[in-house]
Amino acid sequence: MCFFQNEHCIAFEFAFMGSQEPAVNKLKEPILDEITAALVSRFELNFTRQDTASLWFLCKQVALLEWTDDLEVFILKGYGKSINYRMGVPLLEDVVQSMEQASKAQEGLKP
């Protein structure tokens, strides 16, 4: 068992995963067939199992891209980053100023 990343672990992982891929694909076939049938009946398109598998792969890639976008935003602008305060303080000042103006306007309306 490998507890750190090195070329031997990577080679073993690819060899193991490669040997398991046919069995995993066989397990996915009924699910992909069911999804394909639903797509064909709902959208009246000539989809195949391979089309469905490709769409599934693309959806997983989009989800990964969204996750990396979120990670990038957190790293650049996350908790404790000074940019949050530089951006937030003027907004907070606007809120406080608006509340003060509303309070003064409300006081001016009292008899």
Biopython code that builds the backbone (N, CA, C, O; Angstrom):
import numpy as np
from Bio.PDB.StructureBuilder import StructureBuilder

atoms = [
    (1, "MET", "N", (0.842, -1.185, 0.000)),
    (1, "MET", "CA", (0.000, 0.000, 0.000)),
    (1, "MET", "C", (0.880, 1.239, 0.000)),
    (1, "MET", "O", (1.881, 1.291, 0.714)),
    (2, "CYS", "N", (0.514, 2.230, -0.792)),
    (2, "CYS", "CA", (1.303, 3.458, -0.903)),
    (2, "CYS", "C", (0.633, 4.567, -0.108)),
    (2, "CYS", "O", (-0.573, 4.787, -0.214)),
    (3, "PHE", "N", (1.432, 5.254, 0.684)),
    (3, "PHE", "CA", (0.902, 6.356, 1.469)),
    (3, "PHE", "C", (1.343, 7.710, 0.938)),
    (3, "PHE", "O", (0.946, 8.748, 1.468)),
    (4, "PHE", "N", (2.149, 7.705, -0.089)),
    (4, "PHE", "CA", (2.582, 8.950, -0.706)),
    (4, "PHE", "C", (2.676, 8.726, -2.201)),
    (4, "PHE", "O", (2.800, 7.597, -2.676)),
    (5, "GLN", "N", (2.616, 9.823, -2.929)),
    (5, "GLN", "CA", (2.591, 9.745, -4.390)),
    (5, "GLN", "C", (4.008, 9.546, -4.918)),
    (5, "GLN", "O", (4.887, 10.360, -4.634)),
    (6, "ASN", "N", (4.240, 8.502, -5.663)),
    (6, "ASN", "CA", (5.498, 8.321, -6.377)),
    (6, "ASN", "C", (5.220, 7.530, -7.643)),
    (6, "ASN", "O", (4.098, 7.075, -7.865)),
    (7, "GLU", "N", (6.246, 7.367, -8.475)),
    (7, "GLU", "CA", (6.018, 6.741, -9.778)),
    (7, "GLU", "C", (5.561, 5.291, -9.648)),
    (7, "GLU", "O", (4.838, 4.809, -10.520)),
    (8, "HIS", "N", (5.959, 4.571, -8.584)),
    (8, "HIS", "CA", (5.550, 3.180, -8.418)),
    (8, "HIS", "C", (4.071, 3.088, -8.069)),
    (8, "HIS", "O", (3.355, 2.223, -8.574)),
    (9, "CYS", "N", (3.620, 3.989, -7.197)),
    (9, "CYS", "CA", (2.197, 3.994, -6.819)),
    (9, "CYS", "C", (1.325, 4.331, -8.021)),
    (9, "CYS", "O", (0.284, 3.710, -8.236)),
    (10, "ILE", "N", (1.750, 5.304, -8.791)),
    (10, "ILE", "CA", (0.976, 5.723, -9.956)),
    (10, "ILE", "C", (0.884, 4.578, -10.955)),
    (10, "ILE", "O", (-0.186, 4.305, -11.498)),
    (11, "ALA", "N", (2.025, 3.901, -11.199)),
    (11, "ALA", "CA", (2.023, 2.774, -12.135)),
    (11, "ALA", "C", (1.113, 1.664, -11.640)),
    (11, "ALA", "O", (0.372, 1.073, -12.427)),
    (12, "PHE", "N", (1.159, 1.372, -10.338)),
    (12, "PHE", "CA", (0.299, 0.335, -9.775)),
    (12, "PHE", "C", (-1.167, 0.725, -9.903)),
    (12, "PHE", "O", (-2.007, -0.092, -10.281)),
    (13, "GLU", "N", (-1.467, 1.987, -9.583)),
    (13, "GLU", "CA", (-2.850, 2.450, -9.652)),
    (13, "GLU", "C", (-3.403, 2.317, -11.065)),
    (13, "GLU", "O", (-4.516, 1.825, -11.249)),
    (14, "PHE", "N", (-2.640, 2.750, -12.065)),
    (14, "PHE", "CA", (-3.103, 2.644, -13.448)),
    (14, "PHE", "C", (-3.249, 1.191, -13.874)),
    (14, "PHE", "O", (-4.200, 0.842, -14.572)),
    (15, "ALA", "N", (-2.314, 0.342, -13.460)),
    (15, "ALA", "CA", (-2.404, -1.079, -13.814)),
    (15, "ALA", "C", (-3.627, -1.708, -13.164)),
    (15, "ALA", "O", (-4.348, -2.470, -13.808)),
    (16, "PHE", "N", (-3.868, -1.394, -11.891)),
    (16, "PHE", "CA", (-5.016, -1.960, -11.181)),
    (16, "PHE", "C", (-6.321, -1.435, -11.767)),
    (16, "PHE", "O", (-7.239, -2.206, -12.045)),
    (17, "MET", "N", (-6.399, -0.118, -11.953)),
    (17, "MET", "CA", (-7.629, 0.469, -12.487)),
    (17, "MET", "C", (-7.892, -0.034, -13.894)),
    (17, "MET", "O", (-9.035, -0.316, -14.254)),
    (18, "GLY", "N", (-6.828, -0.148, -14.697)),
    (18, "GLY", "CA", (-6.982, -0.656, -16.057)),
    (18, "GLY", "C", (-7.511, -2.073, -16.079)),
    (18, "GLY", "O", (-8.307, -2.429, -16.947)),
    (19, "SER", "N", (-7.070, -2.890, -15.121)),
    (19, "SER", "CA", (-7.543, -4.278, -15.083)),
    (19, "SER", "C", (-8.989, -4.372, -14.611)),
    (19, "SER", "O", (-9.679, -5.341, -14.928)),
    (20, "GLN", "N", (-9.453, -3.384, -13.862)),
    (20, "GLN", "CA", (-10.817, -3.392, -13.338)),
    (20, "GLN", "C", (-11.813, -2.708, -14.266)),
    (20, "GLN", "O", (-13.023, -2.862, -14.095)),
    (21, "GLU", "N", (-11.325, -1.966, -15.232)),
    (21, "GLU", "CA", (-12.201, -1.173, -16.093)),
    (21, "GLU", "C", (-13.264, -1.997, -16.822)),
    (21, "GLU", "O", (-14.416, -1.564, -16.859)),
    (22, "PRO", "N", (-12.947, -3.153, -17.400)),
    (22, "PRO", "CA", (-14.001, -3.927, -18.070)),
    (22, "PRO", "C", (-15.130, -4.344, -17.120)),
    (22, "PRO", "O", (-16.301, -4.312, -17.498)),
    (23, "ALA", "N", (-14.785, -4.730, -15.903)),
    (23, "ALA", "CA", (-15.813, -5.131, -14.938)),
    (23, "ALA", "C", (-16.683, -3.938, -14.541)),
    (23, "ALA", "O", (-17.900, -4.063, -14.407)),
    (24, "VAL", "N", (-16.052, -2.792, -14.357)),
    (24, "VAL", "CA", (-16.799, -1.584, -13.987)),
    (24, "VAL", "C", (-17.718, -1.173, -15.140)),
    (24, "VAL", "O", (-18.878, -0.823, -14.922)),
    (25, "ASN", "N", (-17.197, -1.219, -16.357)),
    (25, "ASN", "CA", (-18.022, -0.877, -17.523)),
    (25, "ASN", "C", (-19.212, -1.810, -17.649)),
    (25, "ASN", "O", (-20.306, -1.376, -18.012)),
    (26, "LYS", "N", (-19.010, -3.081, -17.355)),
    (26, "LYS", "CA", (-20.104, -4.059, -17.424)),
    (26, "LYS", "C", (-21.195, -3.711, -16.402)),
    (26, "LYS", "O", (-22.382, -3.870, -16.688)),
    (27, "LEU", "N", (-20.802, -3.241, -15.225)),
    (27, "LEU", "CA", (-21.774, -2.842, -14.209)),
    (27, "LEU", "C", (-22.537, -1.581, -14.615)),
    (27, "LEU", "O", (-23.705, -1.414, -14.263)),
    (28, "LYS", "N", (-21.870, -0.696, -15.355)),
    (28, "LYS", "CA", (-22.509, 0.560, -15.756)),
    (28, "LYS", "C", (-23.455, 0.389, -16.936)),
    (28, "LYS", "O", (-24.332, 1.229, -17.142)),
    (29, "GLU", "N", (-23.302, -0.670, -17.710)),
    (29, "GLU", "CA", (-24.101, -0.843, -18.931)),
    (29, "GLU", "C", (-25.608, -0.761, -18.701)),
    (29, "GLU", "O", (-26.277, -0.021, -19.423)),
    (30, "PRO", "N", (-26.181, -1.487, -17.726)),
    (30, "PRO", "CA", (-27.640, -1.398, -17.558)),
    (30, "PRO", "C", (-28.110, 0.014, -17.192)),
    (30, "PRO", "O", (-29.179, 0.452, -17.619)),
    (31, "ILE", "N", (-27.309, 0.709, -16.407)),
    (31, "ILE", "CA", (-27.677, 2.068, -16.006)),
    (31, "ILE", "C", (-27.622, 3.003, -17.215)),
    (31, "ILE", "O", (-28.528, 3.808, -17.432)),
    (32, "LEU", "N", (-26.555, 2.887, -17.991)),
    (32, "LEU", "CA", (-26.433, 3.718, -19.191)),
    (32, "LEU", "C", (-27.539, 3.394, -20.193)),
    (32, "LEU", "O", (-28.054, 4.289, -20.863)),
    (33, "ASP", "N", (-27.906, 2.108, -20.294)),
    (33, "ASP", "CA", (-29.008, 1.719, -21.188)),
    (33, "ASP", "C", (-30.327, 2.352, -20.747)),
    (33, "ASP", "O", (-31.106, 2.824, -21.574)),
    (34, "GLU", "N", (-30.564, 2.355, -19.449)),
    (34, "GLU", "CA", (-31.807, 2.941, -18.923)),
    (34, "GLU", "C", (-31.837, 4.451, -19.173)),
    (34, "GLU", "O", (-32.861, 4.993, -19.587)),
    (35, "ILE", "N", (-30.730, 5.116, -18.924)),
    (35, "ILE", "CA", (-30.666, 6.561, -19.169)),
    (35, "ILE", "C", (-30.825, 6.855, -20.653)),
    (35, "ILE", "O", (-31.521, 7.795, -21.035)),
    (36, "THR", "N", (-30.176, 6.044, -21.489)),
    (36, "THR", "CA", (-30.276, 6.223, -22.941)),
    (36, "THR", "C", (-31.717, 6.078, -23.410)),
    (36, "THR", "O", (-32.199, 6.872, -24.218)),
    (37, "ALA", "N", (-32.401, 5.058, -22.898)),
    (37, "ALA", "CA", (-33.808, 4.850, -23.274)),
    (37, "ALA", "C", (-34.663, 6.049, -22.857)),
    (37, "ALA", "O", (-35.552, 6.468, -23.599)),
    (38, "ALA", "N", (-34.395, 6.598, -21.673)),
    (38, "ALA", "CA", (-35.148, 7.760, -21.211)),
    (38, "ALA", "C", (-34.872, 8.977, -22.091)),
    (38, "ALA", "O", (-35.789, 9.732, -22.413)),
    (39, "LEU", "N", (-33.613, 9.168, -22.481)),
    (39, "LEU", "CA", (-33.269, 10.290, -23.360)),
    (39, "LEU", "C", (-33.930, 10.147, -24.724)),
    (39, "LEU", "O", (-34.444, 11.118, -25.279)),
    (40, "VAL", "N", (-33.914, 8.928, -25.261)),
    (40, "VAL", "CA", (-34.516, 8.678, -26.580)),
    (40, "VAL", "C", (-36.010, 8.943, -26.534)),
    (40, "VAL", "O", (-36.556, 9.588, -27.430)),
    (41, "SER", "N", (-36.680, 8.447, -25.489)),
    (41, "SER", "CA", (-38.139, 8.617, -25.428)),
    (41, "SER", "C", (-38.531, 10.066, -25.123)),
    (41, "SER", "O", (-39.536, 10.558, -25.637)),
    (42, "ARG", "N", (-37.752, 10.738, -24.303)),
    (42, "ARG", "CA", (-38.119, 12.102, -23.923)),
    (42, "ARG", "C", (-37.800, 13.112, -25.025)),
    (42, "ARG", "O", (-38.615, 13.988, -25.313)),
    (43, "PHE", "N", (-36.631, 12.999, -25.638)),
    (43, "PHE", "CA", (-36.202, 14.003, -26.600)),
    (43, "PHE", "C", (-36.260, 13.532, -28.050)),
    (43, "PHE", "O", (-35.954, 14.296, -28.965)),
    (44, "GLU", "N", (-36.647, 12.290, -28.258)),
    (44, "GLU", "CA", (-36.768, 11.707, -29.593)),
    (44, "GLU", "C", (-35.491, 11.888, -30.409)),
    (44, "GLU", "O", (-35.534, 12.252, -31.584)),
    (45, "LEU", "N", (-34.360, 11.626, -29.766)),
    (45, "LEU", "CA", (-33.056, 11.693, -30.416)),
    (45, "LEU", "C", (-32.496, 10.284, -30.534)),
    (45, "LEU", "O", (-32.856, 9.399, -29.759)),
    (46, "ASN", "N", (-31.634, 10.084, -31.484)),
    (46, "ASN", "CA", (-31.046, 8.771, -31.718)),
    (46, "ASN", "C", (-29.771, 8.633, -30.881)),
    (46, "ASN", "O", (-28.664, 8.664, -31.417)),
    (47, "PHE", "N", (-29.935, 8.482, -29.570)),
    (47, "PHE", "CA", (-28.810, 8.348, -28.662)),
    (47, "PHE", "C", (-28.400, 6.891, -28.545)),
    (47, "PHE", "O", (-29.232, 5.988, -28.626)),
    (48, "THR", "N", (-27.104, 6.676, -28.354)),
    (48, "THR", "CA", (-26.581, 5.340, -28.087)),
    (48, "THR", "C", (-26.018, 5.317, -26.666)),
    (48, "THR", "O", (-25.913, 6.356, -26.014)),
    (49, "ARG", "N", (-25.667, 4.147, -26.205)),
    (49, "ARG", "CA", (-25.056, 4.035, -24.885)),
    (49, "ARG", "C", (-23.758, 4.852, -24.840)),
    (49, "ARG", "O", (-23.454, 5.483, -23.827)),
    (50, "GLN", "N", (-23.006, 4.837, -25.926)),
    (50, "GLN", "CA", (-21.755, 5.598, -25.973)),
    (50, "GLN", "C", (-22.020, 7.101, -25.888)),
    (50, "GLN", "O", (-21.261, 7.827, -25.246)),
    (51, "ASP", "N", (-23.093, 7.575, -26.532)),
    (51, "ASP", "CA", (-23.452, 8.998, -26.426)),
    (51, "ASP", "C", (-23.744, 9.369, -24.980)),
    (51, "ASP", "O", (-23.290, 10.400, -24.483)),
    (52, "THR", "N", (-24.506, 8.514, -24.315)),
    (52, "THR", "CA", (-24.861, 8.765, -22.920)),
    (52, "THR", "C", (-23.617, 8.749, -22.041)),
    (52, "THR", "O", (-23.467, 9.595, -21.160)),
    (53, "ALA", "N", (-22.724, 7.789, -22.277)),
    (53, "ALA", "CA", (-21.495, 7.723, -21.498)),
    (53, "ALA", "C", (-20.649, 8.978, -21.719)),
    (53, "ALA", "O", (-20.045, 9.496, -20.781)),
    (54, "SER", "N", (-20.609, 9.462, -22.955)),
    (54, "SER", "CA", (-19.847, 10.681, -23.257)),
    (54, "SER", "C", (-20.459, 11.893, -22.568)),
    (54, "SER", "O", (-19.736, 12.726, -22.021)),
    (55, "LEU", "N", (-21.783, 11.999, -22.590)),
    (55, "LEU", "CA", (-22.455, 13.107, -21.904)),
    (55, "LEU", "C", (-22.193, 13.051, -20.401)),
    (55, "LEU", "O", (-21.959, 14.077, -19.762)),
    (56, "TRP", "N", (-22.236, 11.842, -19.847)),
    (56, "TRP", "CA", (-21.976, 11.657, -18.412)),
    (56, "TRP", "C", (-20.559, 12.125, -18.074)),
    (56, "TRP", "O", (-20.345, 12.819, -17.080)),
    (57, "PHE", "N", (-19.592, 11.733, -18.918)),
    (57, "PHE", "CA", (-18.204, 12.140, -18.714)),
    (57, "PHE", "C", (-18.079, 13.660, -18.772)),
    (57, "PHE", "O", (-17.397, 14.257, -17.939)),
    (58, "LEU", "N", (-18.733, 14.288, -19.748)),
    (58, "LEU", "CA", (-18.676, 15.745, -19.874)),
    (58, "LEU", "C", (-19.286, 16.438, -18.661)),
    (58, "LEU", "O", (-18.765, 17.449, -18.191)),
    (59, "CYS", "N", (-20.385, 15.893, -18.158)),
    (59, "CYS", "CA", (-21.011, 16.477, -16.965)),
    (59, "CYS", "C", (-20.065, 16.402, -15.770)),
    (59, "CYS", "O", (-19.981, 17.345, -14.982)),
    (60, "LYS", "N", (-19.356, 15.285, -15.634)),
    (60, "LYS", "CA", (-18.396, 15.159, -14.540)),
    (60, "LYS", "C", (-17.259, 16.167, -14.706)),
    (60, "LYS", "O", (-16.769, 16.709, -13.715)),
    (61, "GLN", "N", (-16.835, 16.423, -15.940)),
    (61, "GLN", "CA", (-15.777, 17.390, -16.183)),
    (61, "GLN", "C", (-16.245, 18.803, -15.841)),
    (61, "GLN", "O", (-15.487, 19.588, -15.270)),
    (62, "VAL", "N", (-17.490, 19.127, -16.188)),
    (62, "VAL", "CA", (-18.041, 20.446, -15.858)),
    (62, "VAL", "C", (-18.109, 20.618, -14.346)),
    (62, "VAL", "O", (-17.769, 21.678, -13.822)),
    (63, "ALA", "N", (-18.549, 19.575, -13.645)),
    (63, "ALA", "CA", (-18.607, 19.650, -12.185)),
    (63, "ALA", "C", (-17.211, 19.879, -11.606)),
    (63, "ALA", "O", (-17.046, 20.640, -10.652)),
    (64, "LEU", "N", (-16.208, 19.216, -12.187)),
    (64, "LEU", "CA", (-14.836, 19.396, -11.732)),
    (64, "LEU", "C", (-14.372, 20.825, -11.997)),
    (64, "LEU", "O", (-13.693, 21.422, -11.161)),
    (65, "LEU", "N", (-14.734, 21.374, -13.153)),
    (65, "LEU", "CA", (-14.361, 22.758, -13.462)),
    (65, "LEU", "C", (-15.023, 23.728, -12.497)),
    (65, "LEU", "O", (-14.391, 24.690, -12.059)),
    (66, "GLU", "N", (-16.289, 23.489, -12.157)),
    (66, "GLU", "CA", (-16.975, 24.358, -11.204)),
    (66, "GLU", "C", (-16.292, 24.292, -9.840)),
    (66, "GLU", "O", (-16.132, 25.307, -9.164)),
    (67, "TRP", "N", (-15.888, 23.073, -9.444)),
    (67, "TRP", "CA", (-15.208, 22.909, -8.165)),
    (67, "TRP", "C", (-13.887, 23.667, -8.164)),
    (67, "TRP", "O", (-13.551, 24.330, -7.182)),
    (68, "THR", "N", (-13.129, 23.572, -9.270)),
    (68, "THR", "CA", (-11.851, 24.280, -9.325)),
    (68, "THR", "C", (-12.062, 25.788, -9.339)),
    (68, "THR", "O", (-11.250, 26.528, -8.783)),
    (69, "ASP", "N", (-13.137, 26.254, -9.964)),
    (69, "ASP", "CA", (-13.474, 27.686, -9.908)),
    (69, "ASP", "C", (-13.736, 28.110, -8.466)),
    (69, "ASP", "O", (-13.219, 29.129, -8.007)),
    (70, "ASP", "N", (-14.541, 27.323, -7.759)),
    (70, "ASP", "CA", (-14.838, 27.627, -6.357)),
    (70, "ASP", "C", (-13.566, 27.635, -5.519)),
    (70, "ASP", "O", (-13.376, 28.505, -4.670)),
    (71, "LEU", "N", (-12.699, 26.662, -5.766)),
    (71, "LEU", "CA", (-11.443, 26.588, -5.025)),
    (71, "LEU", "C", (-10.578, 27.813, -5.301)),
    (71, "LEU", "O", (-9.980, 28.379, -4.386)),
    (72, "GLU", "N", (-10.516, 28.212, -6.556)),
    (72, "GLU", "CA", (-9.720, 29.386, -6.927)),
    (72, "GLU", "C", (-10.249, 30.640, -6.235)),
    (72, "GLU", "O", (-9.469, 31.430, -5.702)),
    (73, "VAL", "N", (-11.562, 30.828, -6.241)),
    (73, "VAL", "CA", (-12.159, 31.999, -5.590)),
    (73, "VAL", "C", (-11.873, 31.973, -4.099)),
    (73, "VAL", "O", (-11.561, 33.007, -3.508)),
    (74, "PHE", "N", (-11.975, 30.793, -3.480)),
    (74, "PHE", "CA", (-11.698, 30.700, -2.049)),
    (74, "PHE", "C", (-10.244, 31.041, -1.748)),
    (74, "PHE", "O", (-9.953, 31.771, -0.800)),
    (75, "ILE", "N", (-9.329, 30.507, -2.564)),
    (75, "ILE", "CA", (-7.905, 30.770, -2.328)),
    (75, "ILE", "C", (-7.600, 32.253, -2.511)),
    (75, "ILE", "O", (-6.848, 32.836, -1.729)),
    (76, "LEU", "N", (-8.182, 32.864, -3.540)),
    (76, "LEU", "CA", (-7.884, 34.265, -3.824)),
    (76, "LEU", "C", (-8.658, 35.235, -2.942)),
    (76, "LEU", "O", (-8.146, 36.297, -2.589)),
    (77, "LYS", "N", (-9.896, 34.875, -2.580)),
    (77, "LYS", "CA", (-10.753, 35.829, -1.876)),
    (77, "LYS", "C", (-11.413, 35.233, -0.645)),
    (77, "LYS", "O", (-12.388, 35.793, -0.143)),
    (78, "GLY", "N", (-10.913, 34.126, -0.152)),
    (78, "GLY", "CA", (-11.562, 33.416, 0.945)),
    (78, "GLY", "C", (-11.429, 34.094, 2.291)),
    (78, "GLY", "O", (-10.942, 35.219, 2.405)),
    (79, "TYR", "N", (-11.875, 33.380, 3.303)),
    (79, "TYR", "CA", (-11.890, 33.859, 4.684)),
    (79, "TYR", "C", (-10.524, 34.408, 5.097)),
    (79, "TYR", "O", (-9.497, 33.756, 4.912)),
    (80, "GLY", "N", (-10.532, 35.591, 5.646)),
    (80, "GLY", "CA", (-9.314, 36.191, 6.166)),
    (80, "GLY", "C", (-8.486, 36.943, 5.151)),
    (80, "GLY", "O", (-7.472, 37.536, 5.518)),
    (81, "LYS", "N", (-8.872, 36.944, 3.896)),
    (81, "LYS", "CA", (-8.109, 37.658, 2.872)),
    (81, "LYS", "C", (-8.430, 39.147, 2.947)),
    (81, "LYS", "O", (-9.586, 39.532, 3.125)),
    (82, "SER", "N", (-7.413, 39.974, 2.813)),
    (82, "SER", "CA", (-7.592, 41.419, 2.971)),
    (82, "SER", "C", (-8.519, 42.014, 1.919)),
    (82, "SER", "O", (-9.156, 43.040, 2.158)),
    (83, "ILE", "N", (-8.595, 41.367, 0.744)),
    (83, "ILE", "CA", (-9.469, 41.905, -0.303)),
    (83, "ILE", "C", (-10.927, 41.935, 0.159)),
    (83, "ILE", "O", (-11.689, 42.816, -0.238)),
    (84, "ASN", "N", (-11.312, 40.970, 1.001)),
    (84, "ASN", "CA", (-12.685, 40.961, 1.514)),
    (84, "ASN", "C", (-12.983, 42.222, 2.303)),
    (84, "ASN", "O", (-14.066, 42.797, 2.192)),
    (85, "TYR", "N", (-12.017, 42.646, 3.098)),
    (85, "TYR", "CA", (-12.230, 43.838, 3.909)),
    (85, "TYR", "C", (-12.173, 45.097, 3.047)),
    (85, "TYR", "O", (-12.940, 46.038, 3.252)),
    (86, "ARG", "N", (-11.253, 45.103, 2.080)),
    (86, "ARG", "CA", (-11.169, 46.274, 1.197)),
    (86, "ARG", "C", (-12.445, 46.427, 0.372)),
    (86, "ARG", "O", (-12.870, 47.544, 0.079)),
    (87, "MET", "N", (-13.050, 45.306, 0.003)),
    (87, "MET", "CA", (-14.298, 45.375, -0.760)),
    (87, "MET", "C", (-15.497, 45.603, 0.162)),
    (87, "MET", "O", (-16.439, 46.303, -0.207)),
    (88, "GLY", "N", (-15.464, 45.020, 1.347)),
    (88, "GLY", "CA", (-16.620, 45.045, 2.239)),
    (88, "GLY", "C", (-16.801, 46.329, 3.013)),
    (88, "GLY", "O", (-17.934, 46.743, 3.260)),
    (89, "VAL", "N", (-15.705, 46.976, 3.407)),
    (89, "VAL", "CA", (-15.808, 48.185, 4.233)),
    (89, "VAL", "C", (-16.583, 49.290, 3.514)),
    (89, "VAL", "O", (-17.472, 49.879, 4.129)),
    (90, "PRO", "N", (-16.299, 49.602, 2.259)),
    (90, "PRO", "CA", (-17.105, 50.642, 1.597)),
    (90, "PRO", "C", (-18.588, 50.276, 1.523)),
    (90, "PRO", "O", (-19.453, 51.142, 1.664)),
    (91, "LEU", "N", (-18.875, 49.006, 1.305)),
    (91, "LEU", "CA", (-20.281, 48.587, 1.269)),
    (91, "LEU", "C", (-20.935, 48.752, 2.637)),
    (91, "LEU", "O", (-22.073, 49.208, 2.740)),
    (92, "LEU", "N", (-20.203, 48.376, 3.685)),
    (92, "LEU", "CA", (-20.730, 48.531, 5.038)),
    (92, "LEU", "C", (-20.928, 49.998, 5.375)),
    (92, "LEU", "O", (-21.913, 50.368, 6.015)),
    (93, "GLU", "N", (-19.987, 50.837, 4.941)),
    (93, "GLU", "CA", (-20.132, 52.276, 5.164)),
    (93, "GLU", "C", (-21.389, 52.807, 4.473)),
    (93, "GLU", "O", (-22.096, 53.640, 5.039)),
    (94, "ASP", "N", (-21.674, 52.332, 3.254)),
    (94, "ASP", "CA", (-22.892, 52.730, 2.543)),
    (94, "ASP", "C", (-24.136, 52.312, 3.316)),
    (94, "ASP", "O", (-25.097, 53.075, 3.415)),
    (95, "VAL", "N", (-24.118, 51.109, 3.860)),
    (95, "VAL", "CA", (-25.278, 50.622, 4.632)),
    (95, "VAL", "C", (-25.483, 51.494, 5.865)),
    (95, "VAL", "O", (-26.602, 51.917, 6.155)),
    (96, "VAL", "N", (-24.400, 51.761, 6.590)),
    (96, "VAL", "CA", (-24.509, 52.589, 7.802)),
    (96, "VAL", "C", (-25.003, 53.982, 7.452)),
    (96, "VAL", "O", (-25.858, 54.535, 8.145)),
    (97, "GLN", "N", (-24.465, 54.555, 6.374)),
    (97, "GLN", "CA", (-24.886, 55.896, 5.952)),
    (97, "GLN", "C", (-26.369, 55.901, 5.580)),
    (97, "GLN", "O", (-27.098, 56.821, 5.950)),
    (98, "SER", "N", (-26.812, 54.888, 4.859)),
    (98, "SER", "CA", (-28.233, 54.804, 4.479)),
    (98, "SER", "C", (-29.117, 54.667, 5.703)),
    (98, "SER", "O", (-30.192, 55.264, 5.762)),
    (99, "MET", "N", (-28.682, 53.894, 6.672)),
    (99, "MET", "CA", (-29.479, 53.730, 7.897)),
    (99, "MET", "C", (-29.541, 55.046, 8.675)),
    (99, "MET", "O", (-30.591, 55.405, 9.209)),
    (100, "GLU", "N", (-28.415, 55.763, 8.739)),
    (100, "GLU", "CA", (-28.404, 57.057, 9.430)),
    (100, "GLU", "C", (-29.333, 58.048, 8.740)),
    (100, "GLU", "O", (-30.071, 58.775, 9.406)),
    (101, "GLN", "N", (-29.302, 58.084, 7.400)),
    (101, "GLN", "CA", (-30.181, 58.984, 6.653)),
    (101, "GLN", "C", (-31.642, 58.612, 6.874)),
    (101, "GLN", "O", (-32.486, 59.492, 7.042)),
    (102, "ALA", "N", (-31.946, 57.330, 6.876)),
    (102, "ALA", "CA", (-33.324, 56.893, 7.100)),
    (102, "ALA", "C", (-33.773, 57.246, 8.513)),
    (102, "ALA", "O", (-34.920, 57.638, 8.730)),
    (103, "SER", "N", (-32.860, 57.104, 9.468)),
    (103, "SER", "CA", (-33.187, 57.435, 10.858)),
    (103, "SER", "C", (-33.447, 58.935, 11.002)),
    (103, "SER", "O", (-34.398, 59.338, 11.673)),
    (104, "LYS", "N", (-32.606, 59.760, 10.376)),
    (104, "LYS", "CA", (-32.804, 61.209, 10.449)),
    (104, "LYS", "C", (-34.093, 61.613, 9.747)),
    (104, "LYS", "O", (-34.800, 62.504, 10.219)),
    (105, "ALA", "N", (-34.406, 60.973, 8.631)),
    (105, "ALA", "CA", (-35.632, 61.288, 7.917)),
    (105, "ALA", "C", (-36.843, 60.902, 8.760)),
    (105, "ALA", "O", (-37.839, 61.625, 8.798)),
    (106, "GLN", "N", (-36.749, 59.757, 9.434)),
    (106, "GLN", "CA", (-37.844, 59.287, 10.284)),
    (106, "GLN", "C", (-38.034, 60.255, 11.462)),
    (106, "GLN", "O", (-39.166, 60.565, 11.836)),
    (107, "GLU", "N", (-36.923, 60.731, 12.044)),
    (107, "GLU", "CA", (-37.004, 61.671, 13.168)),
    (107, "GLU", "C", (-37.641, 62.992, 12.723)),
    (107, "GLU", "O", (-38.374, 63.614, 13.491)),
    (108, "GLY", "N", (-37.368, 63.418, 11.502)),
    (108, "GLY", "CA", (-37.910, 64.661, 10.967)),
    (108, "GLY", "C", (-39.418, 64.570, 10.744)),
    (108, "GLY", "O", (-40.090, 65.601, 10.708)),
    (109, "LEU", "N", (-39.970, 63.357, 10.593)),
    (109, "LEU", "CA", (-41.390, 63.190, 10.373)),
    (109, "LEU", "C", (-42.185, 63.149, 11.664)),
    (109, "LEU", "O", (-43.410, 63.270, 11.634)),
    (110, "LYS", "N", (-41.513, 62.980, 12.801)),
    (110, "LYS", "CA", (-42.226, 62.896, 14.093)),
    (110, "LYS", "C", (-42.765, 64.262, 14.479)),
    (110, "LYS", "O", (-42.093, 65.275, 14.279)),
    (111, "PRO", "N", (-43.971, 64.300, 15.031)),
    (111, "PRO", "CA", (-44.594, 65.600, 15.409)),
    (111, "PRO", "C", (-43.960, 66.212, 16.624)),
    (111, "PRO", "O", (-44.369, 67.289, 17.057)),
]
sb = StructureBuilder()
sb.init_structure("model")
sb.init_model(0)
sb.init_chain("A")
sb.init_seg("    ")
for serial, (resi, resn, name, xyz) in enumerate(atoms, 1):
    if name == "N":
        sb.init_residue(resn, " ", resi, " ")
    sb.init_atom(name, np.array(xyz, "f"), 0.0, 1.0, " ", f" {name:<3s}", serial, name[0])
structure = sb.get_structure()
